[in-house]
Amino acid sequence: MTVAAPRSGGGVAYSDYGREFRHGQGHINRPAFTHELSTEWLRAMPDVVARLESARHPRIADIGCGQGFSTLALAHAQDAGLDARVRFMCTDAGELASRGPYDLVLILEALHDLADPAGALRAALADGGTVLVVDEKVAHVFTAPGDEVERMMYGWSVTHCLPTQQAEQPSAALGTVMRAGTVRELAAAAGYARVDVLPVDNDFFRLYRLDP
C-alpha cells in the first residue's frame, strides 16, 4: 500500500498503519517526553514557567498529543513547579480557539505531520500565548549525502509521514524533514512576530519558541 502511494500520487491513511505502528511511534518519543519535557525543555523558557506558576488556573494545550506521554509528563511536572496546578486538555488544533485561552501551547513532534500546519499555528496564536514547537533536528539546508539523522528522517518521510499527509487534501505535504527555515515561514504566515530556537541540546529534536 505504501509502495503504491508515491507512484499514484495518493496517500496512506494513518489508521492503515495499524495499532502496532502507533504503539511503536508513541514509545519512540516517550523517553524524551518523560524525562526532558518537564525539566530542561521547560526550563529553557523561565518566563513561561513563571507565568504558569503565577496564574491562578494555568492551562496548557497539547496539540497532536498522540498516546499522551507528553501530557502525562507535564501533569506530573514536579521538577518544573507545576505539579497539581495546571489543567491539561488534549485537543485538536481546530478546537483550540473555542477552548482557550491557554498559557502555553505545545506542538511536539506533530507540526510536520499536519495537513495545515500554518492553520494550526494560527489557531494557537488566537490565544496570544507562547507556543513550543518541537520537531526534527535536520540540517538547515539540503546537502548530499546527508548525515545519519537526515537520512533517517527521509526514511520516515517516504514510508510514513508524507503518505499520511497526502491522504488528507488539501495538504501542505511537508514530510518529516522540516527545516528551521520552513518553521519560520509557517510562523510568519500564521502571524507570529518572533521565532527563537531554544538552547537545548538534543540529537534528534530542535525546539522552537513562537511568540506573538
Number of C-alpha atoms within 10 A of each C-alpha: 10 17 11 11 18 16 9 8 10 17 22 23 16 16 10 11 14 10 10 8 13 14 12 11 13 16 14 10 14 17 13 18 21 18 14 17 20 24 18 15 21 19 17 15 15 12 11 16 17 14 13 22 17 10 12 10 12 18 18 22 26 23 24 19 21 17 14 14 18 24 24 15 19 25 18 17 21 14 13 20 15 19 13 11 18 20 14 16 17 15 14 13 21 13 13 24 15 10 12 18 19 24 21 21 24 22 22 23 19 19 26 27 23 22 22 21 22 20 17 21 24 21 19 30 23 17 20 16 17 20 25 24 22 23 23 24 19 25 15 11 9 11 9 7 8 14 11 10 16 20 15 14 19 19 14 14 21 17 16 20 25 27 25 26 26 22 18 18 12 10 15 17 21 21 24 25 25 20 19 21 11 14 20 18 14 20 23 18 13 20 16 20 11 12 20 12 14 15 13 16 11 12 10 14 17 20 22 21 17 24 17 18
